[in-house]
Amino acid sequence: MRFDEYRRHDAVGLAGLIAKGEVGVADVLEATIARAEQINPVINAIVHTQYDRARATTRSGLPDGPFKDVPFLIKDLAVLDAGEPARFGSSL
């Protein structure tokens, strides 16, 4: 999936495409990662990546839900994720 295709859909739309088999989970994830890698040096919004973990998780399967298989970011503010750093948005 190219980014110009990806950007035409919100999370619900991407979930629908994946559920219908019109696009693969790995294709959506790789488009997401490619765009993040392209734009993040400019905006510096992603300080800790979990790309390999995301790839492994999508391969192992995710639980059902409205956004199943749709990539997302976690803002490091009062959200704890086992095994990952928790800085709560501060370098202190």
C-alpha positions in Angstrom: 0.0 0.0 0.0 1.4 3.4 -0.9 0.9 6.4 1.4 -1.3 8.2 -1.1 -3.7 5.2 -0.9 -3.3 5.0 2.9 -4.1 8.7 3.6 -7.5 8.4 1.9 -8.8 6.4 4.8 -9.3 7.0 8.5 -8.8 4.2 11.0 -12.3 2.8 10.4 -11.7 2.7 6.7 -8.4 1.0 7.0 -9.9 -1.6 9.4 -12.6 -2.2 6.8 -10.1 -2.7 4.0 -8.1 -5.1 6.0 -11.2 -7.0 7.2 -12.4 -7.4 3.6 -9.0 -8.6 2.5 -8.6 -5.7 0.1 -5.2 -4.9 1.7 -2.9 -6.9 3.9 -2.1 -6.1 7.5 1.6 -6.1 6.7 1.1 -3.7 3.8 -0.7 -1.2 6.0 1.9 -1.5 8.7 4.8 -1.0 6.3 3.2 2.0 4.8 2.7 3.4 8.3 6.3 2.8 9.2 7.6 4.2 5.9 5.7 7.4 6.4 6.7 7.7 10.0 10.4 7.3 9.0 9.9 9.9 6.3 8.2 12.6 8.3 9.5 12.1 11.9 12.9 13.8 11.3 10.9 16.9 10.5 8.4 16.9 13.4 10.2 14.7 16.0 6.9 13.2 17.3 8.1 9.6 17.7 10.9 9.2 20.2 10.7 5.5 20.8 9.8 3.1 18.0 8.4 -0.4 18.3 8.4 -1.4 14.6 9.8 -4.9 15.2 7.3 -5.5 18.0 4.4 -4.2 15.7 5.5 -6.6 12.9 5.7 -9.6 15.3 2.3 -8.7 16.8 0.6 -8.5 13.5 2.1 -11.8 12.5 0.8 -13.5 15.6 -2.7 -12.1 15.3 -4.6 -9.5 17.2 -7.9 -9.7 19.1 -11.1 -8.7 17.5 -12.3 -5.1 17.7 -13.3 -2.2 15.6 -9.7 -1.2 14.8 -8.2 -4.7 14.6 -4.9 -4.6 12.7 -4.8 -0.8 12.3 -1.4 0.7 13.4 -1.5 3.4 16.0 0.9 5.4 18.2 0.9 5.5 22.0 1.5 8.9 23.6 3.8 8.5 26.5 1.5 10.3 29.0 0.2 8.1 31.8 0.2 5.0 29.6 2.3 2.1 30.7 3.4 -0.6 28.3 5.2 -3.6 29.8 8.9 -3.7 28.8 8.9 -0.2 27.2 10.2 3.1 28.7 7.8 5.4 30.5 9.0 9.0 30.6 5.6 10.6 30.7 6.6 13.1 28.0 9.6 14.4 29.9 13.3 13.9 29.5 13.7 14.3 33.3 
